[in-house]
Amino acid sequence: MKRSLLRLGVTVTAVVAAVLGLGQPAVAAPTLQVSVSSAHLQPGGLQVVLTGHYTCGPFSPDSDGVVDLDLRQKDTVGYGYIFLTVCDGAPQTWSSPVDSVGGPFVRGRAQLIGGGYACDRPSGECAFGSFGPTTVRIR
């Protein structure tokens, strides 16, 4: 009888360990999130400087990534990039120029779309993210 109960206990323990894991901590999936807080028109209107925050990772210090920015205002389109240099899971401040490829930007509303990635070089793990279209006010 004791042997049967012992076998049952070992079997139940093995099943529970297989279903619930072996006590390893759960690791959150890496993320990439970007927000925009301001858009400042530069003299001449051919450039807008965007600022905001990004969060990526958590990854090791040997990580990086990029987010492409696409700013549109009527017939004017501009492109810029956020280079992600710290991806430790904490919010980071960013600032990026967006250069017009068609005419000048003017003060007022514009639509912003972005997307990109962040990768941890040692593990090869990556996070992907996109946002928008979101309305920004160029000042």
Backbone bond lengths (Angstrom), bond angles and torsions (degrees), N, CA, C in turn:
res aa  C-N    CA-C-N  psi(-1)  N-CA   C-N-CA  omega(-1)  CA-C   N-CA-C  phi
1 M - - - 1.448 - - 1.534 110.45 -
2 K 1.345 117.04 -44.55 1.449 120.55 179.50 1.529 110.45 -61.46
3 R 1.340 115.92 -39.35 1.461 120.00 -179.63 1.528 110.73 -64.69
4 S 1.323 117.96 -39.29 1.469 121.85 178.87 1.523 110.68 -65.51
5 L 1.324 116.58 -42.96 1.464 119.96 177.96 1.528 111.07 -65.44
6 L 1.337 117.30 -38.10 1.452 121.09 178.62 1.529 110.14 -64.02
7 R 1.353 117.04 -45.21 1.469 120.97 177.56 1.532 110.70 -61.13
8 L 1.323 116.23 -42.45 1.458 120.42 179.03 1.527 110.20 -62.56
9 G 1.331 117.47 -42.68 1.467 121.38 179.05 1.518 111.71 -63.64
10 V 1.322 117.88 -41.83 1.466 121.92 178.41 1.524 109.69 -65.61
11 T 1.332 117.32 -42.70 1.466 121.36 179.54 1.523 110.86 -63.75
12 V 1.326 117.69 -45.75 1.462 121.32 179.32 1.529 109.88 -62.31
13 T 1.321 117.71 -43.00 1.464 121.69 178.98 1.523 110.64 -61.89
14 A 1.317 118.27 -42.43 1.462 121.79 179.16 1.524 111.47 -64.64
15 V 1.333 116.66 -41.28 1.464 120.55 179.47 1.529 109.82 -66.31
16 V 1.319 117.96 -45.13 1.457 121.30 179.02 1.530 110.29 -61.13
17 A 1.325 117.86 -42.94 1.465 121.23 179.39 1.530 110.65 -64.30
18 A 1.324 117.53 -38.89 1.468 120.42 179.35 1.522 111.33 -67.94
19 V 1.325 117.11 -38.43 1.459 120.89 -177.54 1.524 111.35 -78.59
20 L 1.303 118.32 -44.95 1.464 122.43 -174.13 1.523 113.75 -95.35
21 G 1.301 118.57 -10.60 1.459 120.96 -177.70 1.514 109.88 97.24
22 L 1.298 115.17 173.08 1.465 120.23 -175.63 1.518 112.64 -100.93
23 G 1.294 116.84 31.91 1.452 120.13 177.11 1.511 113.44 85.07
24 Q 1.339 118.82 10.46 1.450 120.38 177.22 1.521 108.48 -75.66
25 P 1.322 117.45 141.02 1.461 119.40 -179.45 1.525 110.81 -67.29
26 A 1.306 115.21 145.37 1.463 120.42 176.60 1.520 108.66 -72.47
27 V 1.317 116.32 136.84 1.449 122.09 179.97 1.524 108.05 -108.89
28 A 1.309 116.12 126.53 1.465 120.51 179.93 1.519 109.70 -69.18
29 A 1.313 116.07 143.52 1.454 120.69 176.77 1.529 108.95 -66.29
30 P 1.320 117.35 140.59 1.462 119.05 179.33 1.526 110.86 -64.93
31 T 1.327 116.18 151.04 1.456 120.86 -177.16 1.522 110.43 -127.83
32 L 1.331 114.26 162.96 1.457 122.53 169.81 1.515 106.86 -141.39
33 Q 1.332 116.00 114.60 1.459 121.97 179.45 1.524 108.91 -131.33
34 V 1.347 115.74 139.75 1.461 121.31 -178.26 1.519 109.10 -131.79
35 S 1.325 116.52 137.40 1.466 121.15 173.66 1.527 108.47 -130.68
36 V 1.333 115.70 152.68 1.460 122.37 -179.89 1.519 108.51 -115.43
37 S 1.326 117.51 132.96 1.461 119.91 -179.69 1.526 113.25 -113.06
38 S 1.343 118.91 -23.01 1.465 119.13 179.77 1.523 111.05 -155.87
39 A 1.344 114.37 157.63 1.467 122.53 176.96 1.529 107.19 -139.42
40 H 1.325 117.25 115.62 1.464 122.11 -176.03 1.531 110.91 -114.99
41 L 1.324 115.61 121.54 1.449 122.70 178.19 1.526 109.66 -71.88
42 Q 1.325 116.21 132.86 1.460 121.63 178.62 1.531 109.51 -93.97
43 P 1.336 118.32 157.18 1.467 121.20 -179.46 1.531 111.13 -53.61
44 G 1.312 115.92 135.02 1.461 121.90 -178.90 1.518 112.88 93.08
45 G 1.331 117.88 -19.56 1.458 122.29 175.66 1.511 116.68 79.02
46 L 1.331 118.60 1.28 1.465 119.62 -177.35 1.523 113.28 -87.42
47 Q 1.335 116.02 1.19 1.462 119.62 178.77 1.524 109.98 -147.34
48 V 1.334 114.68 140.32 1.460 122.86 173.00 1.517 106.69 -122.33
49 V 1.325 117.60 132.14 1.462 121.04 176.73 1.528 107.97 -99.91
50 L 1.333 114.85 119.09 1.459 122.12 178.22 1.521 109.30 -99.00
51 T 1.319 116.90 144.79 1.465 121.96 174.53 1.517 108.73 -133.16
52 G 1.324 115.87 158.10 1.454 120.96 178.60 1.514 111.01 175.73
53 H 1.319 115.19 -153.12 1.465 122.39 179.99 1.514 109.98 -133.11
54 Y 1.320 115.24 149.84 1.465 120.61 171.02 1.520 108.74 -133.27
55 T 1.315 114.38 154.34 1.464 122.12 173.64 1.516 106.80 -133.78
56 C 1.322 116.49 129.58 1.466 119.85 175.98 1.524 109.40 -143.77
57 G 1.323 114.41 158.21 1.458 120.96 179.82 1.502 112.40 96.32
58 P 1.294 118.56 -151.18 1.462 126.86 12.67 1.526 112.20 -79.24
59 F 1.327 114.97 132.64 1.453 123.08 178.54 1.520 108.97 -127.39
60 S 1.339 115.16 173.46 1.467 121.16 176.82 1.529 109.07 -71.55
61 P 1.341 117.20 169.08 1.470 119.27 176.88 1.534 112.98 -61.92
62 D 1.332 117.53 -18.71 1.463 121.64 179.27 1.531 109.30 -92.75
63 S 1.319 115.91 65.30 1.465 121.43 -179.13 1.527 108.93 -139.88
64 D 1.302 115.51 159.51 1.451 119.94 176.87 1.519 109.49 -164.01
65 G 1.325 115.48 177.74 1.450 120.87 178.86 1.510 110.29 179.25
66 V 1.322 115.40 -176.84 1.457 121.21 -179.31 1.523 109.19 -150.56
67 V 1.322 115.71 147.76 1.461 123.16 174.04 1.524 107.35 -122.84
68 D 1.328 116.84 125.97 1.466 122.28 176.44 1.523 108.89 -84.97
69 L 1.319 116.81 137.92 1.459 122.77 179.21 1.525 109.61 -116.19
70 D 1.322 116.14 137.11 1.467 123.38 180.00 1.526 106.81 -130.31
71 L 1.336 117.01 107.62 1.456 122.74 -178.05 1.528 109.15 -107.51
72 R 1.335 116.67 127.78 1.467 121.50 -177.64 1.523 110.08 -129.09
73 Q 1.333 113.75 134.12 1.456 121.23 176.78 1.530 107.10 -140.59
74 K 1.341 115.95 104.16 1.468 121.94 -174.33 1.520 108.81 54.13
75 D 1.327 118.96 -118.80 1.468 121.66 -178.16 1.527 113.55 -91.82
76 T 1.314 117.66 3.02 1.466 121.62 -178.70 1.519 109.68 -97.64
77 V 1.328 115.28 131.44 1.463 121.68 179.98 1.522 108.42 -126.61
78 G 1.334 116.60 142.35 1.452 121.13 176.61 1.516 110.92 -141.93
79 Y 1.328 115.24 155.68 1.462 121.35 -177.91 1.525 110.57 -129.25
80 G 1.318 114.61 146.46 1.454 121.23 176.87 1.518 109.95 -153.94
81 Y 1.321 116.35 178.68 1.465 122.13 -176.19 1.518 110.60 -142.34
82 I 1.314 115.14 145.10 1.460 121.42 169.73 1.522 105.57 -110.18
83 F 1.314 117.32 120.42 1.456 120.83 177.30 1.530 107.85 -93.81
84 L 1.323 115.67 117.80 1.465 122.14 -176.15 1.520 108.47 -86.91
85 T 1.318 116.65 110.77 1.459 120.86 -176.19 1.518 113.48 -106.82
86 V 1.327 117.65 -19.91 1.469 122.10 177.95 1.523 107.11 -128.67
87 C 1.324 116.25 119.76 1.466 121.19 -179.39 1.525 109.77 -128.28
88 D 1.331 115.90 63.43 1.458 121.04 -176.96 1.525 113.26 -100.28
89 G 1.334 117.00 8.27 1.455 120.64 -179.83 1.516 113.96 91.12
90 A 1.337 118.03 -6.93 1.462 122.05 179.33 1.531 108.98 -99.91
91 P 1.342 117.87 151.42 1.461 120.23 178.43 1.529 111.90 -62.47
92 Q 1.315 115.79 137.25 1.462 123.10 178.09 1.532 108.62 -122.89
93 T 1.315 117.50 145.51 1.463 122.35 177.27 1.523 109.06 -86.46
94 W 1.331 116.32 141.03 1.459 120.62 176.57 1.533 110.32 -133.64
95 S 1.320 115.38 157.68 1.457 123.38 174.50 1.525 106.57 -145.67
96 S 1.338 116.50 134.24 1.458 119.44 -177.03 1.517 111.06 -146.48
97 P 1.337 117.29 133.97 1.455 119.34 172.28 1.524 109.92 -77.33
98 V 1.320 116.01 142.40 1.456 122.77 173.17 1.524 105.95 -116.52
99 D 1.318 116.16 119.10 1.459 121.62 -175.90 1.522 110.81 -97.22
100 S 1.325 116.38 132.27 1.456 122.55 177.83 1.527 109.49 -70.61
101 V 1.333 115.63 139.57 1.462 119.98 173.90 1.527 110.16 -112.41
102 G 1.295 118.98 9.26 1.469 123.17 -179.11 1.484 116.35 -140.55
103 G 1.015 144.10 -42.53 1.457 145.40 178.35 1.504 107.34 -166.85
104 P 1.285 116.27 -178.09 1.467 120.05 -177.24 1.537 112.93 -78.11
105 F 1.289 114.96 146.92 1.461 121.38 168.81 1.525 107.39 -78.15
106 V 1.327 116.40 157.78 1.460 121.83 175.04 1.524 108.10 -129.18
107 R 1.321 115.70 165.06 1.466 119.08 177.03 1.522 108.90 -64.41
108 G 1.344 115.68 141.66 1.461 120.60 -179.82 1.515 111.41 135.82
109 R 1.314 115.48 -165.05 1.460 121.27 -175.59 1.526 112.21 -79.71
110 A 1.342 114.51 147.49 1.459 122.40 175.18 1.526 107.73 -147.77
111 Q 1.311 115.98 160.24 1.460 121.94 178.98 1.527 109.35 -105.56
112 L 1.339 115.54 133.69 1.459 121.70 -179.16 1.517 109.74 -120.04
113 I 1.331 115.34 132.48 1.467 122.60 174.25 1.521 106.80 -126.12
114 G 1.321 116.99 141.50 1.456 120.21 178.11 1.512 111.81 -145.50
115 G 1.303 115.26 156.42 1.456 120.73 176.83 1.512 110.13 -166.20
116 G 1.334 116.24 149.62 1.452 118.87 179.94 1.510 113.17 -177.99
117 Y 1.319 114.89 -159.74 1.460 121.63 -175.50 1.524 110.28 -147.55
118 A 1.327 114.42 161.00 1.464 122.81 170.34 1.520 106.60 -139.13
119 C 1.335 117.70 135.21 1.465 121.28 -177.20 1.519 111.55 -131.89
120 D 1.316 114.72 145.32 1.460 123.45 174.97 1.528 106.87 -94.35
121 R 1.312 117.81 115.13 1.468 120.54 -175.55 1.526 113.67 -62.82
122 P 1.336 120.01 -44.41 1.467 118.39 -178.21 1.532 113.71 -63.30
123 S 1.322 118.06 -42.10 1.463 119.63 -175.54 1.526 112.97 -93.25
124 G 1.341 117.09 -20.58 1.455 120.59 -176.50 1.522 113.23 79.35
125 E 1.328 116.63 3.23 1.458 121.03 -179.58 1.523 109.73 -76.58
126 C 1.343 116.51 139.63 1.463 121.35 -177.87 1.523 111.01 -130.73
127 A 1.312 115.15 155.45 1.464 123.22 172.50 1.522 107.05 -123.58
128 F 1.321 115.54 140.96 1.456 121.70 -179.77 1.518 108.43 -122.67
129 G 1.323 116.45 147.30 1.456 119.42 179.59 1.510 111.39 -155.81
130 S 1.320 114.81 158.28 1.458 121.16 175.30 1.520 108.41 -149.39
131 F 1.331 115.35 160.84 1.454 119.35 177.18 1.519 108.53 -149.95
132 G 1.312 114.63 161.83 1.454 121.59 175.29 1.513 112.89 92.08
133 P 1.297 114.31 177.64 1.448 124.37 6.23 1.533 111.80 -71.06
134 T 1.310 114.20 139.35 1.447 121.40 176.32 1.531 108.43 -126.51
135 T 1.310 116.05 145.31 1.462 120.42 -178.88 1.520 109.64 -86.93
136 V 1.333 115.30 130.09 1.464 121.09 174.02 1.525 107.54 -120.09
137 R 1.299 116.75 152.15 1.466 121.43 177.70 1.524 107.96 -106.67
138 I 1.319 115.23 114.53 1.466 120.83 177.31 1.520 107.89 -78.17
139 R 1.332 116.77 125.81 1.468 122.31 -178.06 1.519 110.34 -116.63
